Amino acid sequence: MADAGPPDYRVEPARLPEQAQSIVALWSEALGFAERRPLKLDWFYLRNPAGEPRLLLLMHEARVVGVTGLGGRRLCWRGRELDGALMGDFAVDSHHRTLYPALVLQRAALEQGLERHELLYGFPNAKSLPVVRRAGYQVLPGMGRYARALRSEAYLPGAWPGPLRRGVGAALDAALSLRHAAALWQHGRGLREQWLDGPDERFDDLWARASRALGDCVLGRRDGPFLRWRFEARAWHRTRFLVLVDPATRRLAGYAACETEGGAMHVRDLLVQQASAPLVAHVLRLAARQARAQGLRSLSMQCGGPPWLRAGLRAAGLRLREAGAQPMILAQPPDTPTPLAQACWYLTGADSDE
């Protein structure tokens, strides 16, 4: 056990399973969604394919008053694999929710995390940013939210009469559908659309090719085992994979991991075999077509990445709604030979901890 400040606070590794109940109770109180917390502990911290994650506890006397997690992640950049850890599930008991206890916990996580990993990164909420900045993390732009309306009527002024809104909405939708249908025909020749309930063996081949082609980006591992773990069915969501198949080779040219929630289709992850804005746009246009056929109102994707990725989103009709909606924090050892704060990061919802 290592001291991390005055005698009334200390940080220690969690002992599982005996401290699981205290951790789940703290998460439920601080973060909400109590029914998900036991499942999150099992999924993210006990069955992570990148190695055993680490939970650090902030103790006050003999009581757990804070927790933060370090989940292993494999990333690649310019031909080499990086051993990283994703920071997540930071919570402090409401009676200890001042700057000092939170800072004690985050500084301990930074120090202990960099003893085991080449880099630490995460996506904190806005309330946590002052703490992580003081602890020594760099704050980077991270991910923005992009969206495309599929039912224009829902976004027209509410003061308009109903028949006018319906008529204008239908005309706008028809015009947009024709434009994107023409683009689908033009750019999609030679590729076949398929929907899957989960990744198959072809995803490993796609990852091998994409990781080489997109090597200038810091890219989290996206092979079959990772995707099956990351998007396994849980009570609060179900993911389906839209894939592009080359009929001649039966190889995948790309995929989008899609979830439906609240009248919208959310693209939680997307990967294509090469740096190609038209290929990104084609995947997203097909997802939008499916979402519209299901009666959904919008298509959205939270991501950050190179210009060609953003160009593909724009071509598919997705517009940036919230810039920096999910900032990223990053830490590396001071003497690291490969500083990544200035590198291009390829980020989607698959890189977060939810």
ZAVEXDO-620977 format. One record per residue (C-alpha): residue in three letters; x, y, z. Coordinates in steps of 0.5 Angstrom, whole numbers, padded with zeros to 4 digits, always signed. Layout:
AlaXYZ...
***
This chain:
Met+0000+0000+0000Ala+0003+0007-0002Asp+0001+0013+0002Ala-0001+0019-0003Gly-0002+0025+0001Pro-0004+0026+0008Pro-0005+0020+0013Asp-0013+0021+0012Tyr-0013+0019+0005Arg-0009+0014+0001Val-0009+0010-0005Glu-0009+0003-0006Pro-0011-0003-0011Ala-0017-0006-0011Arg-0018-0013-0008Leu-0023-0016-0012Pro-0028-0019-0011Glu-0029-0017-0004Gln-0029-0010-0005Ala-0033-0010-0011Gln-0040-0008-0008Ser-0037-0002-0005Ile-0034+0000-0012Val-0041-0001-0015Ala-0044+0003-0010Leu-0040+0009-0011Trp-0040+0008-0018Ser-0048+0008-0018Glu-0048+0014-0013Ala-0043+0018-0017Leu-0045+0016-0024Gly-0052+0014-0024Phe-0054+0008-0028Ala-0054+0003-0022Glu-0057-0003-0026Arg-0051-0003-0031Arg-0045-0002-0026Pro-0044-0010-0024Leu-0044-0011-0031Lys-0039-0006-0033Leu-0034-0009-0027Asp-0035-0016-0030Trp-0034-0014-0037Phe-0029-0008-0037Tyr-0025-0010-0031Leu-0025-0017-0031Arg-0025-0020-0038Asn-0021-0015-0042Pro-0017-0018-0048Ala-0012-0013-0047Gly-0010-0016-0040Glu-0012-0015-0033Pro-0014-0008-0032Arg-0013-0004-0025Leu-0018-0001-0021Leu-0015+0004-0016Leu-0019+0006-0009Leu-0018+0012-0005Met-0019+0011+0002His-0021+0015+0008Glu-0020+0011+0014Ala-0022+0004+0012Arg-0028+0006+0007Val-0028+0007+0000Val-0029+0014-0002Gly-0026+0014-0009Val-0025+0010-0015Thr-0022+0010-0022Gly-0020+0005-0027Leu-0014+0003-0032Gly-0016-0001-0038Gly-0011-0004-0042Arg-0011-0002-0050Arg-0007-0004-0055Leu-0006+0001-0060Cys-0001+0002-0067Trp+0002+0008-0070Arg+0007+0008-0075Gly+0008+0000-0075Arg+0009-0001-0068Glu+0005-0003-0063Leu+0004+0001-0057Asp+0002-0001-0050Gly-0004+0004-0047Ala-0009+0004-0042Leu-0016+0008-0042Met-0018+0012-0036Gly-0025+0011-0034Asp-0030+0011-0029Phe-0027+0016-0024Ala-0032+0017-0018Val-0031+0021-0011Asp-0036+0020-0006Ser-0041+0026-0005His-0038+0028+0002His-0031+0028-0001Arg-0032+0031-0007Thr-0027+0037-0007Leu-0021+0038-0011Tyr-0016+0035-0006Pro-0018+0028-0005Ala-0020+0028-0013Leu-0013+0030-0014Val-0010+0025-0010Leu-0013+0020-0014Gln-0011+0022-0021Arg-0004+0023-0019Ala-0003+0016-0016Ala-0007+0014-0023Leu-0002+0018-0027Glu+0004+0015-0023Gln+0002+0008-0023Gly-0001+0008-0030Leu+0006+0010-0033Glu+0010+0005-0029Arg+0006+0000-0033His+0004+0003-0040Glu+0007+0007-0045Leu+0001+0012-0045Leu-0005+0013-0041Tyr-0011+0017-0045Gly-0019+0018-0043Phe-0025+0022-0044Pro-0027+0025-0038Asn-0033+0029-0037Ala-0033+0037-0037Lys-0033+0037-0029Ser-0027+0033-0029Leu-0023+0037-0033Pro-0020+0042-0028Val-0018+0036-0024Val-0014+0032-0029Arg-0011+0038-0032Arg-0008+0039-0025Ala-0006+0032-0024Gly-0001+0033-0030Tyr-0005+0030-0036Gln-0005+0034-0043Val-0012+0036-0045Leu-0013+0035-0053Pro-0019+0036-0057Gly-0022+0029-0058Met-0028+0027-0061Gly-0034+0032-0064Arg-0041+0029-0065Tyr-0043+0029-0073Ala-0050+0028-0075Arg-0055+0028-0081Ala-0063+0029-0080Leu-0067+0023-0084Arg-0074+0026-0082Ser-0073+0034-0084Glu-0080+0035-0081Ala-0078+0034-0074Tyr-0073+0039-0075Leu-0077+0045-0078Pro-0080+0050-0074Gly-0086+0048-0069Ala-0090+0054-0071Trp-0091+0052-0078Pro-0098+0049-0079Gly-0097+0041-0079Pro-0099+0040-0087Leu-0094+0045-0089Arg-0088+0042-0084Arg-0090+0035-0087Gly-0090+0038-0094Val-0084+0041-0094Gly-0080+0036-0090Ala-0083+0031-0095Ala-0080+0035-0101Leu-0073+0036-0097Asp-0073+0028-0095Ala-0074+0026-0103Ala-0069+0031-0105Leu-0063+0029-0101Ser-0065+0021-0102Leu-0065+0022-0109Arg-0058+0026-0108His-0055+0020-0104Ala-0058+0015-0108Ala-0054+0017-0114Ala-0048+0017-0110Leu-0049+0010-0107Trp-0050+0008-0115Gln-0044+0012-0117His-0039+0010-0111Gly-0041+0003-0109Arg-0041-0001-0116Gly-0037-0007-0114Leu-0038-0007-0107Arg-0044-0011-0103Glu-0048-0009-0097Gln-0049-0014-0091Trp-0051-0014-0084Leu-0048-0018-0079Asp-0050-0019-0072Gly-0043-0020-0070Pro-0036-0020-0073Asp-0033-0026-0077Glu-0026-0028-0079Arg-0026-0023-0084Phe-0025-0017-0079Asp-0018-0020-0077Asp-0016-0019-0085Leu-0019-0012-0085Trp-0015-0010-0079Ala-0009-0013-0082Arg-0009-0009-0088Ala-0013-0002-0085Ser-0007-0002-0079Arg-0002-0002-0085Ala-0006+0003-0089Leu-0007+0008-0084Gly-0001+0008-0080Asp+0000+0015-0080Cys-0006+0015-0075Val-0005+0013-0067Leu-0011+0007-0068Gly-0013+0003-0063Arg-0013-0005-0064Arg-0020-0007-0068Asp-0019-0014-0069Gly-0024-0019-0069Pro-0023-0021-0061Phe-0023-0014-0059Leu-0029-0012-0063Arg-0033-0018-0060Trp-0031-0016-0053Arg-0032-0009-0054Phe-0039-0009-0058Glu-0042-0016-0054Ala-0049-0015-0053Arg-0051-0012-0046Ala-0058-0011-0043Trp-0058-0003-0045His-0055-0004-0053Arg-0055-0008-0059Thr-0050-0007-0064Arg-0050-0009-0071Phe-0045-0009-0076Leu-0046-0006-0083Val-0040-0009-0088Leu-0038-0008-0095Val-0036-0014-0098Asp-0032-0015-0105Pro-0035-0020-0108Ala-0029-0022-0112Thr-0025-0023-0106Arg-0030-0024-0101Arg-0026-0019-0097Leu-0029-0013-0093Ala-0027-0006-0095Gly-0030-0003-0089Tyr-0035-0004-0083Ala-0040+0001-0079Ala-0042-0002-0072Cys-0049+0001-0071Glu-0054+0002-0065Thr-0061+0004-0065Glu-0063+0009-0059Gly-0068+0014-0058Gly-0070+0015-0065Ala-0063+0015-0068Met-0058+0010-0071His-0051+0012-0068Val-0045+0009-0071Arg-0040+0007-0065Asp-0034+0005-0070Leu-0032+0005-0077Leu-0026+0003-0080Val-0024+0002-0088Gln-0019-0001-0091Gln-0015+0005-0094Ala-0015+0013-0093Ser-0021+0014-0097Ala-0027+0019-0096Pro-0031+0016-0101Leu-0031+0009-0098Val-0033+0013-0091Ala-0038+0016-0094His-0041+0010-0098Val-0041+0006-0091Leu-0045+0012-0088Arg-0050+0013-0094Leu-0052+0006-0093Ala-0053+0006-0086Ala-0057+0012-0087Arg-0061+0009-0092Gln-0062+0003-0087Ala-0064+0008-0081Arg-0069+0012-0086Ala-0072+0005-0088Gln-0073+0003-0080Gly-0077+0010-0079Leu-0071+0013-0075Arg-0070+0021-0075Ser-0063+0022-0075Leu-0056+0018-0076Ser-0050+0020-0072Met-0043+0019-0070Gln-0038+0021-0065Cys-0031+0021-0068Gly-0024+0025-0069Gly-0019+0024-0074Pro-0015+0026-0080Pro-0018+0030-0086Trp-0020+0025-0090Leu-0025+0022-0085Arg-0028+0028-0084Ala-0029+0029-0091Gly-0033+0023-0092Leu-0037+0025-0086Arg-0039+0031-0090Ala-0040+0028-0096Ala-0045+0023-0093Gly-0049+0029-0090Leu-0047+0029-0083Arg-0045+0036-0080Leu-0041+0037-0074Arg-0046+0039-0068Glu-0041+0039-0062Ala-0034+0041-0063Gly-0030+0038-0058Ala-0036+0034-0055Gln-0032+0029-0052Pro-0025+0032-0050Met-0019+0027-0049Ile-0013+0027-0044Leu-0007+0024-0045Ala+0000+0022-0041Gln+0006+0020-0043Pro+0013+0019-0039Pro+0017+0026-0039Asp+0023+0022-0043Thr+0018+0019-0048Pro+0022+0018-0055Thr+0015+0018-0059Pro+0011+0024-0056Leu+0004+0023-0059Ala+0000+0030-0057Gln+0001+0032-0064Ala+0000+0026-0067Cys-0006+0025-0071Trp-0011+0020-0067Tyr-0017+0016-0070Leu-0022+0016-0065Thr-0029+0013-0065Gly-0034+0011-0059Ala-0030+0004-0059Asp-0024+0008-0056Ser-0028+0010-0050Asp-0030+0006-0044Glu-0038+0006-0045
***
